[in-house]
Structure formats: C-alpha cells, structure tokens
Amino acid sequence: MQIRQAGAGDYPKIIKLQLENTPGQLSETEKLQGFVVSSMDEQQLAAINQALGILVAMDGDRLAGFVCMAPTTMQPRHPVVDAMLATLADQQFGGKSLLRQRVFVYGPVCIGKQWRGQGILQKLFAAVKIYTRADYDIGAAFIDDRNPHSLAAHVQGLKMAALTPFSCLRLNYQLVVFSTAA
C-alpha cells in the first residue's frame, strides 16, 4: 500500500469512490459502515490539493482510500465547514484556545469497501500528521451524527477528541480535533 499526494490522474478515482459512498448510493445496512456527505468535482479536488493537499492510499493502480486537507481560509466552503469553524472560538484543545493554534480542516476521508479493516485509515492519518505538522498544530473535522461508525473510527480508533456538537441546515454534527505532533 502506497500513501502519496494525489495527482490530477487520481481525481476521477476519488470522485468515483466518494460517489459510491454517499448516503443515496448505500443501503441502510451499508450506511452503518460509514458514508461521506461530500460530492466534489475535479475542479474542487484540484483546488483542495493545491491549497493544502489530498493524500491517497494506492493498492497498485487502484484507489483504496483518500483524505482531503484544507486551510481554514479556503473559499468557497460548504456551509457545514463554516458552522464548524464558527465553533472554534469557544473551544480549547491541549490547554489552548483553538483560535491561538494553527488549524486546518481534515476531511472528507473515505476508504473503499474492500480495503476496510486493513489499517488504511490509520496509515492515512499518520501520513496526514507528518504532512501537516510543520505548518499546522491542529486538524479539525466534522462528523455527521447519523454516521456513528465514522465518529467511533476517529474518536476511539484514531484517538481524536470530540469537543462539541453543532448544527447546520437542521442536521447535527460533532467537532473532532487532533494534534499534528508525533
């Protein structure tokens, strides 16, 4: 399994994987294994990759998973990202206000069905921390309350900290954060 920064040739594979894992494409049973709420196009992926980065997990020439990372200043943003960033002013992590730390937006992250349970999320997460630690202190993500598998994978599995719930467009989310330090 190779973890590397995405290239333009990976964007169609990323789009295919994310579309296969949106709620509308999944049965109720499949949704219990997690889902992504985003539907980015190649232009959006290129902007994210240029602004901070997208890491991919490749199994030969097949995409096993990906994770996006963006600066908090990136525009345009989804309303959920705006709602999440609005919560940062009232939050602390590691004894410091999040406003006094260098924060980036982590996610979405998606692992293909046939590669789940093989440690790929952990490998991508370790690579994210290495990739961002020179310029950022904290990664921040939102997790949809309807996605308890993702919350468990990130909080229990990756040891992220769930800081606060928030709402956007009548849906509920959790703000989760992690330190980029080793």
Secondary structure, DSSP 8 states (H G I E B T S, - for coil): -EEEE--GGGHHHHHHHHHHTSGGGS-HHHHTT--------HHHHHHHHHHTEEEEEEETTEEEEEEEEEETT-SS--HHHHHHHHHGGG-EETTEEGGGS-EEEEEEEEE-GGGTTSSHHHHHHHHHHHHHTTT-SEEEEEEETT-HHHHHIIIIIS--EEEEEEEETTEEEEEEEEE---
